[in-house]
Amino acid sequence: MARVKGALATRKRRNKILKLAKGYWGGKSKLFKTAKEAVWKSGQYAYISRRLKKRDFRRLWIIRISAACKANGMNYSTFINGLKKANITLNRKMLSEIAISDADGFTALCDKAKSVL
């Protein structure tokens, strides 16, 4: 049988990694070994950040709701407790959007939560 050389497959694999490392600083974008390490590490950071993003947005929404609650004379925990007892099921993302865009609507929600408590 004829000898098979893996030059084409190796070049394709290396070019794929170097393409992913495009724009990295210094040798990380030009040298295969360092580019491979940088791409691998950036993949780890991306995976972790996809999870952290959910956590960060939830914190932001809670901060916004809390600020709007304080403007209406109550704190966040009593507001959420009042909404649960009033069977109002709005998630924190929508509550923060209401707090930003519709202050009157949020005030009505605060009044409803206060009346139930």
N, CA, C and O atoms as CSV, one atom per row, in Angstrom:
chain,resi,resn,atom,element,x,y,z
A,1,MET,N,N,0.825,-1.200,0.000
A,1,MET,CA,C,0.000,0.000,0.000
A,1,MET,C,C,0.859,1.249,0.000
A,1,MET,O,O,1.992,1.243,0.481
A,2,ALA,N,N,0.311,2.308,-0.540
A,2,ALA,CA,C,1.026,3.576,-0.593
A,2,ALA,C,C,1.024,4.228,0.786
A,2,ALA,O,O,0.088,4.063,1.569
A,3,ARG,N,N,2.085,4.966,1.063
A,3,ARG,CA,C,2.211,5.655,2.345
A,3,ARG,C,C,1.329,6.901,2.337
A,3,ARG,O,O,1.365,7.693,1.395
A,4,VAL,N,N,0.546,7.062,3.385
A,4,VAL,CA,C,-0.343,8.213,3.479
A,4,VAL,C,C,0.295,9.232,4.406
A,4,VAL,O,O,0.626,8.938,5.554
A,5,LYS,N,N,0.455,10.414,3.888
A,5,LYS,CA,C,1.005,11.493,4.713
A,5,LYS,C,C,-0.137,12.405,5.149
A,5,LYS,O,O,-1.049,12.673,4.367
A,6,GLY,N,N,-0.093,12.887,6.404
A,6,GLY,CA,C,-1.205,13.651,6.966
A,6,GLY,C,C,-1.049,15.147,6.865
A,6,GLY,O,O,-1.566,15.882,7.705
A,7,ALA,N,N,-0.346,15.610,5.853
A,7,ALA,CA,C,-0.060,17.043,5.767
A,7,ALA,C,C,-1.330,17.872,5.593
A,7,ALA,O,O,-1.479,18.917,6.225
A,8,LEU,N,N,-2.225,17.421,4.757
A,8,LEU,CA,C,-3.439,18.200,4.481
A,8,LEU,C,C,-4.314,18.320,5.733
A,8,LEU,O,O,-4.789,19.405,6.066
A,9,ALA,N,N,-4.519,17.196,6.419
A,9,ALA,CA,C,-5.355,17.201,7.624
A,9,ALA,C,C,-4.715,18.048,8.716
A,9,ALA,O,O,-5.402,18.789,9.419
A,10,THR,N,N,-3.399,17.937,8.853
A,10,THR,CA,C,-2.684,18.710,9.877
A,10,THR,C,C,-2.783,20.196,9.591
A,10,THR,O,O,-3.018,20.994,10.498
A,11,ARG,N,N,-2.604,20.570,8.333
A,11,ARG,CA,C,-2.677,21.987,7.961
A,11,ARG,C,C,-4.079,22.541,8.202
A,11,ARG,O,O,-4.240,23.660,8.688
A,12,LYS,N,N,-5.098,21.740,7.854
A,12,LYS,CA,C,-6.480,22.184,8.074
A,12,LYS,C,C,-6.761,22.391,9.556
A,12,LYS,O,O,-7.386,23.375,9.952
A,13,ARG,N,N,-6.288,21.443,10.371
A,13,ARG,CA,C,-6.510,21.539,11.818
A,13,ARG,C,C,-5.806,22.766,12.390
A,13,ARG,O,O,-6.373,23.486,13.212
A,14,ARG,N,N,-4.580,22.998,11.956
A,14,ARG,CA,C,-3.822,24.155,12.453
A,14,ARG,C,C,-4.431,25.471,11.987
A,14,ARG,O,O,-4.518,26.426,12.759
A,15,ASN,N,N,-4.845,25.521,10.748
A,15,ASN,CA,C,-5.448,26.753,10.222
A,15,ASN,C,C,-6.771,27.068,10.920
A,15,ASN,O,O,-7.127,28.233,11.100
A,16,LYS,N,N,-7.500,26.008,11.313
A,16,LYS,CA,C,-8.755,26.210,12.018
A,16,LYS,C,C,-8.497,26.886,13.373
A,16,LYS,O,O,-9.209,27.813,13.758
A,17,ILE,N,N,-7.479,26.413,14.084
A,17,ILE,CA,C,-7.123,27.003,15.378
A,17,ILE,C,C,-6.609,28.431,15.188
A,17,ILE,O,O,-6.986,29.329,15.941
A,18,LEU,N,N,-5.754,28.645,14.193
A,18,LEU,CA,C,-5.191,29.978,13.962
A,18,LEU,C,C,-6.272,30.968,13.536
A,18,LEU,O,O,-6.187,32.156,13.848
A,19,LYS,N,N,-7.278,30.484,12.831
A,19,LYS,CA,C,-8.389,31.356,12.447
A,19,LYS,C,C,-9.177,31.787,13.682
A,19,LYS,O,O,-9.607,32.937,13.777
A,20,LEU,N,N,-9.367,30.856,14.636
A,20,LEU,CA,C,-10.065,31.197,15.878
A,20,LEU,C,C,-9.259,32.182,16.728
A,20,LEU,O,O,-9.826,32.962,17.492
A,21,ALA,N,N,-7.913,32.136,16.585
A,21,ALA,CA,C,-7.031,32.987,17.392
A,21,ALA,C,C,-6.744,34.324,16.711
A,21,ALA,O,O,-5.907,35.091,17.188
A,22,LYS,N,N,-7.421,34.609,15.613
A,22,LYS,CA,C,-7.176,35.849,14.889
A,22,LYS,C,C,-7.520,37.047,15.775
A,22,LYS,O,O,-8.586,37.087,16.388
A,23,GLY,N,N,-6.623,38.007,15.836
A,23,GLY,CA,C,-6.847,39.189,16.645
A,23,GLY,C,C,-6.234,39.098,18.031
A,23,GLY,O,O,-6.222,40.088,18.763
A,24,TYR,N,N,-5.721,37.923,18.412
A,24,TYR,CA,C,-5.061,37.797,19.701
A,24,TYR,C,C,-3.705,38.488,19.635
A,24,TYR,O,O,-3.141,38.660,18.555
A,25,TRP,N,N,-3.190,38.880,20.783
A,25,TRP,CA,C,-1.970,39.674,20.855
A,25,TRP,C,C,-0.726,38.814,20.690
A,25,TRP,O,O,-0.631,37.727,21.260
A,26,GLY,N,N,0.224,39.308,19.906
A,26,GLY,CA,C,1.542,38.676,19.794
A,26,GLY,C,C,1.499,37.304,19.154
A,26,GLY,O,O,0.782,37.058,18.184
A,27,GLY,N,N,2.306,36.409,19.741
A,27,GLY,CA,C,2.434,35.063,19.199
A,27,GLY,C,C,1.184,34.225,19.336
A,27,GLY,O,O,1.061,33.182,18.693
A,28,LYS,N,N,0.258,34.665,20.163
A,28,LYS,CA,C,-0.968,33.898,20.356
A,28,LYS,C,C,-1.797,33.805,19.084
A,28,LYS,O,O,-2.640,32.918,18.951
A,29,SER,N,N,-1.560,34.715,18.151
A,29,SER,CA,C,-2.317,34.667,16.903
A,29,SER,C,C,-1.498,34.088,15.753
A,29,SER,O,O,-2.028,33.868,14.664
A,30,LYS,N,N,-0.200,33.837,15.988
A,30,LYS,CA,C,0.667,33.398,14.894
A,30,LYS,C,C,1.285,32.017,15.110
A,30,LYS,O,O,1.470,31.266,14.152
A,31,LEU,N,N,1.603,31.681,16.356
A,31,LEU,CA,C,2.250,30.411,16.664
A,31,LEU,C,C,1.202,29.386,17.076
A,31,LEU,O,O,0.342,29.660,17.914
A,32,PHE,N,N,1.286,28.200,16.476
A,32,PHE,CA,C,0.216,27.219,16.668
A,32,PHE,C,C,0.068,26.796,18.117
A,32,PHE,O,O,-1.048,26.742,18.636
A,33,LYS,N,N,1.171,26.496,18.773
A,33,LYS,CA,C,1.093,25.958,20.135
A,33,LYS,C,C,0.476,26.973,21.103
A,33,LYS,O,O,-0.415,26.630,21.880
A,34,THR,N,N,0.945,28.209,21.054
A,34,THR,CA,C,0.395,29.232,21.946
A,34,THR,C,C,-1.024,29.607,21.533
A,34,THR,O,O,-1.853,29.922,22.386
A,35,ALA,N,N,-1.308,29.576,20.235
A,35,ALA,CA,C,-2.664,29.873,19.755
A,35,ALA,C,C,-3.639,28.813,20.250
A,35,ALA,O,O,-4.765,29.128,20.637
A,36,LYS,N,N,-3.209,27.563,20.236
A,36,LYS,CA,C,-4.056,26.466,20.694
A,36,LYS,C,C,-4.401,26.635,22.175
A,36,LYS,O,O,-5.547,26.440,22.581
A,37,GLU,N,N,-3.396,27.000,22.977
A,37,GLU,CA,C,-3.624,27.225,24.404
A,37,GLU,C,C,-4.565,28.407,24.636
A,37,GLU,O,O,-5.451,28.353,25.489
A,38,ALA,N,N,-4.356,29.477,23.861
A,38,ALA,CA,C,-5.183,30.676,24.017
A,38,ALA,C,C,-6.628,30.407,23.617
A,38,ALA,O,O,-7.552,30.864,24.288
A,39,VAL,N,N,-6.827,29.673,22.534
A,39,VAL,CA,C,-8.179,29.348,22.070
A,39,VAL,C,C,-8.875,28.449,23.085
A,39,VAL,O,O,-10.060,28.630,23.367
A,40,TRP,N,N,-8.145,27.481,23.636
A,40,TRP,CA,C,-8.710,26.573,24.631
A,40,TRP,C,C,-9.145,27.345,25.874
A,40,TRP,O,O,-10.232,27.123,26.406
A,41,LYS,N,N,-8.278,28.259,26.332
A,41,LYS,CA,C,-8.580,29.047,27.519
A,41,LYS,C,C,-9.741,30.001,27.250
A,41,LYS,O,O,-10.587,30.204,28.121
A,42,SER,N,N,-9.791,30.585,26.057
A,42,SER,CA,C,-10.890,31.499,25.736
A,42,SER,C,C,-12.217,30.751,25.677
A,42,SER,O,O,-13.264,31.308,26.009
A,43,GLY,N,N,-12.173,29.492,25.254
A,43,GLY,CA,C,-13.378,28.660,25.280
A,43,GLY,C,C,-13.859,28.413,26.697
A,43,GLY,O,O,-15.062,28.392,26.957
A,44,GLN,N,N,-12.913,28.225,27.616
A,44,GLN,CA,C,-13.277,28.053,29.026
A,44,GLN,C,C,-13.920,29.320,29.575
A,44,GLN,O,O,-14.937,29.265,30.267
A,45,TYR,N,N,-13.314,30.460,29.260
A,45,TYR,CA,C,-13.859,31.736,29.731
A,45,TYR,C,C,-15.263,31.964,29.170
A,45,TYR,O,O,-16.149,32.447,29.876
A,46,ALA,N,N,-15.459,31.614,27.898
A,46,ALA,CA,C,-16.765,31.808,27.263
A,46,ALA,C,C,-17.823,30.927,27.928
A,46,ALA,O,O,-18.953,31.362,28.149
A,47,TYR,N,N,-17.447,29.684,28.244
A,47,TYR,CA,C,-18.377,28.752,28.889
A,47,TYR,C,C,-18.779,29.273,30.265
A,47,TYR,O,O,-19.957,29.265,30.622
A,48,ILE,N,N,-17.793,29.722,31.032
A,48,ILE,CA,C,-18.061,30.247,32.375
A,48,ILE,C,C,-18.923,31.506,32.290
A,48,ILE,O,O,-19.860,31.680,33.069
A,49,SER,N,N,-18.597,32.384,31.334
A,49,SER,CA,C,-19.304,33.656,31.223
A,49,SER,C,C,-20.756,33.492,30.808
A,49,SER,O,O,-21.603,34.310,31.165
A,50,ARG,N,N,-21.047,32.436,30.056
A,50,ARG,CA,C,-22.450,32.193,29.697
A,50,ARG,C,C,-23.284,31.897,30.935
A,50,ARG,O,O,-24.469,32.227,30.979
A,51,ARG,N,N,-22.677,31.279,31.938
A,51,ARG,CA,C,-23.388,31.024,33.180
A,51,ARG,C,C,-23.434,32.259,34.066
A,51,ARG,O,O,-24.450,32.531,34.705
A,52,LEU,N,N,-22.340,33.005,34.107
A,52,LEU,CA,C,-22.277,34.209,34.933
A,52,LEU,C,C,-23.231,35.292,34.424
A,52,LEU,O,O,-23.744,36.095,35.204
A,53,LYS,N,N,-23.461,35.306,33.113
A,53,LYS,CA,C,-24.339,36.303,32.510
A,53,LYS,C,C,-25.749,36.237,33.100
A,53,LYS,O,O,-26.366,37.268,33.366
A,54,LYS,N,N,-26.249,35.023,33.300
A,54,LYS,CA,C,-27.580,34.836,33.876
A,54,LYS,C,C,-27.628,35.378,35.296
A,54,LYS,O,O,-28.595,36.028,35.693
A,55,ARG,N,N,-26.569,35.102,36.060
A,55,ARG,CA,C,-26.468,35.568,37.434
A,55,ARG,C,C,-26.412,37.092,37.492
A,55,ARG,O,O,-27.081,37.716,38.316
A,56,ASP,N,N,-25.605,37.684,36.610
A,56,ASP,CA,C,-25.431,39.141,36.599
A,56,ASP,C,C,-26.724,39.864,36.238
A,56,ASP,O,O,-27.058,40.882,36.845
A,57,PHE,N,N,-27.456,39.339,35.248
A,57,PHE,CA,C,-28.699,39.990,34.859
A,57,PHE,C,C,-29.747,39.903,35.961
A,57,PHE,O,O,-30.482,40.862,36.195
A,58,ARG,N,N,-29.820,38.760,36.641
A,58,ARG,CA,C,-30.774,38.630,37.744
A,58,ARG,C,C,-30.453,39.652,38.837
A,58,ARG,O,O,-31.362,40.273,39.388
A,59,ARG,N,N,-29.165,39.832,39.155
A,59,ARG,CA,C,-28.758,40.839,40.147
A,59,ARG,C,C,-29.177,42.239,39.716
A,59,ARG,O,O,-29.663,43.026,40.529
A,60,LEU,N,N,-28.986,42.549,38.424
A,60,LEU,CA,C,-29.354,43.865,37.904
A,60,LEU,C,C,-30.856,44.110,38.038
A,60,LEU,O,O,-31.287,45.183,38.460
A,61,TRP,N,N,-31.654,43.083,37.669
A,61,TRP,CA,C,-33.102,43.229,37.756
A,61,TRP,C,C,-33.539,43.457,39.201
A,61,TRP,O,O,-34.406,44.291,39.464
A,62,ILE,N,N,-32.949,42.728,40.127
A,62,ILE,CA,C,-33.307,42.869,41.540
A,62,ILE,C,C,-32.944,44.257,42.048
A,62,ILE,O,O,-33.702,44.852,42.814
A,63,ILE,N,N,-31.793,44.779,41.630
A,63,ILE,CA,C,-31.377,46.134,42.037
A,63,ILE,C,C,-32.372,47.166,41.521
A,63,ILE,O,O,-32.740,48.091,42.247
A,64,ARG,N,N,-32.806,47.015,40.280
A,64,ARG,CA,C,-33.771,47.959,39.699
A,64,ARG,C,C,-35.120,47.893,40.415
A,64,ARG,O,O,-35.728,48.923,40.707
A,65,ILE,N,N,-35.582,46.671,40.693
A,65,ILE,CA,C,-36.864,46.508,41.398
A,65,ILE,C,C,-36.766,47.099,42.792
A,65,ILE,O,O,-37.689,47.772,43.251
A,66,SER,N,N,-35.659,46.853,43.462
A,66,SER,CA,C,-35.456,47.350,44.819
A,66,SER,C,C,-35.483,48.872,44.863
A,66,SER,O,O,-36.082,49.462,45.763
A,67,ALA,N,N,-34.834,49.507,43.891
A,67,ALA,CA,C,-34.823,50.972,43.834
A,67,ALA,C,C,-36.235,51.518,43.620
A,67,ALA,O,O,-36.625,52.507,44.239
A,68,ALA,N,N,-36.989,50.870,42.746
A,68,ALA,CA,C,-38.366,51.315,42.483
A,68,ALA,C,C,-39.252,51.079,43.703
A,68,ALA,O,O,-40.146,51.877,43.982
A,69,CYS,N,N,-39.012,49.997,44.424
A,69,CYS,CA,C,-39.792,49.720,45.642
A,69,CYS,C,C,-39.524,50.770,46.709
A,69,CYS,O,O,-40.447,51.243,47.372
A,70,LYS,N,N,-38.260,51.132,46.870
A,70,LYS,CA,C,-37.900,52.153,47.863
A,70,LYS,C,C,-38.560,53.487,47.536
A,70,LYS,O,O,-38.940,54.232,48.439
A,71,ALA,N,N,-38.696,53.788,46.250
A,71,ALA,CA,C,-39.378,55.016,45.834
A,71,ALA,C,C,-40.864,54.977,46.196
A,71,ALA,O,O,-41.504,56.017,46.356
A,72,ASN,N,N,-41.403,53.757,46.324
A,72,ASN,CA,C,-42.812,53.592,46.688
A,72,ASN,C,C,-43.000,53.238,48.163
A,72,ASN,O,O,-44.097,52.855,48.571
A,73,GLY,N,N,-41.960,53.361,48.950
A,73,GLY,CA,C,-42.076,53.197,50.392
A,73,GLY,C,C,-42.114,51.774,50.908
A,73,GLY,O,O,-42.728,51.512,51.942
A,74,MET,N,N,-41.477,50.857,50.217
A,74,MET,CA,C,-41.373,49.483,50.743
A,74,MET,C,C,-40.056,48.880,50.282
A,74,MET,O,O,-39.410,49.402,49.374
A,75,ASN,N,N,-39.666,47.793,50.903
A,75,ASN,CA,C,-38.418,47.173,50.465
A,75,ASN,C,C,-38.694,45.992,49.542
A,75,ASN,O,O,-39.839,45.575,49.372
A,76,TYR,N,N,-37.635,45.465,48.955
A,76,TYR,CA,C,-37.744,44.439,47.915
A,76,TYR,C,C,-38.403,43.166,48.430
A,76,TYR,O,O,-39.301,42.622,47.788
A,77,SER,N,N,-37.955,42.693,49.586
A,77,SER,CA,C,-38.435,41.395,50.065
A,77,SER,C,C,-39.930,41.425,50.399
A,77,SER,O,O,-40.649,40.469,50.108
A,78,THR,N,N,-40.395,42.508,51.000
A,78,THR,CA,C,-41.829,42.586,51.295
A,78,THR,C,C,-42.648,42.731,50.020
A,78,THR,O,O,-43.771,42.234,49.937
A,79,PHE,N,N,-42.086,43.411,49.034
A,79,PHE,CA,C,-42.763,43.560,47.730
A,79,PHE,C,C,-42.949,42.201,47.060
A,79,PHE,O,O,-44.045,41.870,46.610
A,80,ILE,N,N,-41.873,41.416,46.997
A,80,ILE,CA,C,-41.943,40.092,46.366
A,80,ILE,C,C,-42.885,39.185,47.155
A,80,ILE,O,O,-43.652,38.421,46.568
A,81,ASN,N,N,-42.828,39.269,48.487
A,81,ASN,CA,C,-43.722,38.474,49.328
A,81,ASN,C,C,-45.180,38.852,49.070
A,81,ASN,O,O,-46.044,37.980,48.973
A,82,GLY,N,N,-45.449,40.152,48.962
A,82,GLY,CA,C,-46.805,40.617,48.678
A,82,GLY,C,C,-47.310,40.159,47.327
A,82,GLY,O,O,-48.476,39.790,47.190
A,83,LEU,N,N,-46.434,40.181,46.320
A,83,LEU,CA,C,-46.832,39.714,44.987
A,83,LEU,C,C,-47.166,38.224,45.003
A,83,LEU,O,O,-48.126,37.793,44.363
A,84,LYS,N,N,-46.373,37.438,45.735
A,84,LYS,CA,C,-46.641,35.997,45.811
A,84,LYS,C,C,-47.974,35.723,46.494
A,84,LYS,O,O,-48.736,34.857,46.064
A,85,LYS,N,N,-48.250,36.471,47.570
A,85,LYS,CA,C,-49.513,36.270,48.282
A,85,LYS,C,C,-50.706,36.756,47.465
A,85,LYS,O,O,-51.820,36.261,47.639
A,86,ALA,N,N,-50.481,37.725,46.571
A,86,ALA,CA,C,-51.542,38.234,45.704
A,86,ALA,C,C,-51.687,37.415,44.424
A,86,ALA,O,O,-52.506,37.741,43.564
A,87,ASN,N,N,-50.895,36.354,44.298
A,87,ASN,CA,C,-50.891,35.479,43.111
A,87,ASN,C,C,-50.571,36.238,41.827
A,87,ASN,O,O,-51.134,35.954,40.770
A,88,ILE,N,N,-49.669,37.197,41.930
A,88,ILE,CA,C,-49.186,37.909,40.741
A,88,ILE,C,C,-47.858,37.262,40.355
A,88,ILE,O,O,-46.867,37.385,41.075
A,89,THR,N,N,-47.844,36.576,39.222
A,89,THR,CA,C,-46.648,35.838,38.821
A,89,THR,C,C,-45.968,36.554,37.658
A,89,THR,O,O,-46.161,36.212,36.492
A,90,LEU,N,N,-45.179,37.542,38.006
A,90,LEU,CA,C,-44.334,38.228,37.020
A,90,LEU,C,C,-42.887,37.944,37.379
A,90,LEU,O,O,-42.506,38.018,38.547
A,91,ASN,N,N,-42.088,37.622,36.384
A,91,ASN,CA,C,-40.684,37.370,36.696
A,91,ASN,C,C,-39.933,38.691,36.900
A,91,ASN,O,O,-40.440,39.767,36.584
A,92,ARG,N,N,-38.742,38.582,37.423
A,92,ARG,CA,C,-37.975,39.766,37.799
A,92,ARG,C,C,-37.591,40.621,36.594
A,92,ARG,O,O,-37.470,41.841,36.703
A,93,LYS,N,N,-37.402,39.981,35.458
A,93,LYS,CA,C,-37.069,40.732,34.244
A,93,LYS,C,C,-38.216,41.662,33.865
A,93,LYS,O,O,-37.996,42.837,33.572
A,94,MET,N,N,-39.425,41.143,33.870
A,94,MET,CA,C,-40.588,41.957,33.510
A,94,MET,C,C,-40.872,43.020,34.567
A,94,MET,O,O,-41.256,44.141,34.233
A,95,LEU,N,N,-40.684,42.669,35.851
A,95,LEU,CA,C,-40.882,43.654,36.912
A,95,LEU,C,C,-39.917,44.823,36.761
A,95,LEU,O,O,-40.298,45.976,36.960
A,96,SER,N,N,-38.660,44.525,36.407
A,96,SER,CA,C,-37.689,45.615,36.228
A,96,SER,C,C,-38.027,46.468,35.016
A,96,SER,O,O,-37.833,47.683,35.042
A,97,GLU,N,N,-38.532,45.845,33.947
A,97,GLU,CA,C,-38.949,46.606,32.764
A,97,GLU,C,C,-40.125,47.517,33.099
A,97,GLU,O,O,-40.179,48.663,32.652
A,98,ILE,N,N,-41.065,47.002,33.886
A,98,ILE,CA,C,-42.208,47.822,34.308
A,98,ILE,C,C,-41.728,48.978,35.172
A,98,ILE,O,O,-42.203,50.105,35.028
A,99,ALA,N,N,-40.782,48.701,36.073
A,99,ALA,CA,C,-40.248,49.740,36.961
A,99,ALA,C,C,-39.579,50.855,36.167
A,99,ALA,O,O,-39.668,52.023,36.543
A,100,ILE,N,N,-38.906,50.501,35.067
A,100,ILE,CA,C,-38.207,51.502,34.253
A,100,ILE,C,C,-39.181,52.274,33.370
A,100,ILE,O,O,-39.160,53.504,33.342
A,101,SER,N,N,-40.035,51.549,32.649
A,101,SER,CA,C,-40.831,52.195,31.604
A,101,SER,C,C,-42.209,52.687,32.077
A,101,SER,O,O,-42.734,53.660,31.535
A,102,ASP,N,N,-42.789,52.028,33.070
A,102,ASP,CA,C,-44.153,52.368,33.484
A,102,ASP,C,C,-44.197,52.536,35.004
A,102,ASP,O,O,-44.530,51.603,35.733
A,103,ALA,N,N,-43.857,53.736,35.465
A,103,ALA,CA,C,-43.793,53.993,36.909
A,103,ALA,C,C,-45.170,53.877,37.561
A,103,ALA,O,O,-45.280,53.391,38.686
A,104,ASP,N,N,-46.220,54.318,36.864
A,104,ASP,CA,C,-47.581,54.233,37.420
A,104,ASP,C,C,-48.016,52.776,37.598
A,104,ASP,O,O,-48.636,52.413,38.597
A,105,GLY,N,N,-47.679,51.965,36.620
A,105,GLY,CA,C,-48.013,50.541,36.709
A,105,GLY,C,C,-47.290,49.866,37.854
A,105,GLY,O,O,-47.857,49.015,38.539
A,106,PHE,N,N,-46.029,50.245,38.067
A,106,PHE,CA,C,-45.264,49.657,39.168
A,106,PHE,C,C,-45.822,50.114,40.514
A,106,PHE,O,O,-45.861,49.345,41.474
A,107,THR,N,N,-46.251,51.367,40.571
A,107,THR,CA,C,-46.877,51.868,41.801
A,107,THR,C,C,-48.150,51.083,42.118
A,107,THR,O,O,-48.429,50.787,43.280
A,108,ALA,N,N,-48.920,50.746,41.080
A,108,ALA,CA,C,-50.127,49.943,41.272
A,108,ALA,C,C,-49.773,48.555,41.809
A,108,ALA,O,O,-50.471,48.021,42.671
A,109,LEU,N,N,-48.690,47.976,41.297
A,109,LEU,CA,C,-48.245,46.668,41.795
A,109,LEU,C,C,-47.820,46.775,43.262
A,109,LEU,O,O,-48.108,45.884,44.060
A,110,CYS,N,N,-47.134,47.866,43.613
A,110,CYS,CA,C,-46.721,48.066,45.016
A,110,CYS,C,C,-47.938,48.221,45.924
A,110,CYS,O,O,-47.966,47.679,47.029
A,111,ASP,N,N,-48.926,48.950,45.466
A,111,ASP,CA,C,-50.146,49.125,46.262
A,111,ASP,C,C,-50.865,47.790,46.458
A,111,ASP,O,O,-51.370,47.503,47.543
A,112,LYS,N,N,-50.907,46.987,45.410
A,112,LYS,CA,C,-51.535,45.672,45.486
A,112,LYS,C,C,-50.786,44.787,46.481
A,112,LYS,O,O,-51.405,44.084,47.279
A,113,ALA,N,N,-49.458,44.823,46.433
A,113,ALA,CA,C,-48.639,44.018,47.350
A,113,ALA,C,C,-48.828,44.485,48.793
A,113,ALA,O,O,-48.856,43.665,49.711
A,114,LYS,N,N,-48.956,45.799,48.999
A,114,LYS,CA,C,-49.170,46.346,50.347
A,114,LYS,C,C,-50.532,45.944,50.892
A,114,LYS,O,O,-50.661,45.620,52.072
A,115,SER,N,N,-51.547,45.965,50.038
A,115,SER,CA,C,-52.900,45.660,50.491
A,115,SER,C,C,-53.034,44.189,50.908
A,115,SER,O,O,-53.794,43.873,51.824
A,116,VAL,N,N,-52.317,43.311,50.255
A,116,VAL,CA,C,-52.387,41.888,50.586
A,116,VAL,C,C,-51.703,41.617,51.927
A,116,VAL,O,O,-52.133,40.762,52.701
A,117,LEU,N,N,-50.630,42.363,52.181
A,117,LEU,CA,C,-49.912,42.191,53.446
A,117,LEU,C,C,-50.658,42.924,54.532
A,117,LEU,O,O,-50.233,42.916,55.687
